Amino acid sequence: MTAPTLDAPAARAGEPLRRFYRVKEAAAVLGVPIRTLYHLAETGQVPCRRLGNVIVLPVDWVEREPTVPNRRR
């Protein structure tokens, strides 16, 4: 018997295949530096969960956020 993985196929039709992104993957999707996303996750500014040493972000949040961050003025 193997342990389930984060991106295992969904049991029911209509559910997303993936539920979480690792920080590195989410940074690539969002177009932000990895270190910035780690900082935002560690300070609680983005929704995330820590699984041991791995920080994961929900797919719903990552795919909903704009791909280009707003610049400070």
Buried (B, 14 or more C-beta within 10 A) or exposed (E): EEEEEEEEEEEEEEEEEBBBBBBEBBBEBBEBEBEEBBEBBEEEEBEBEEEEEEBBBBBEBBBEBEEEEEEEE
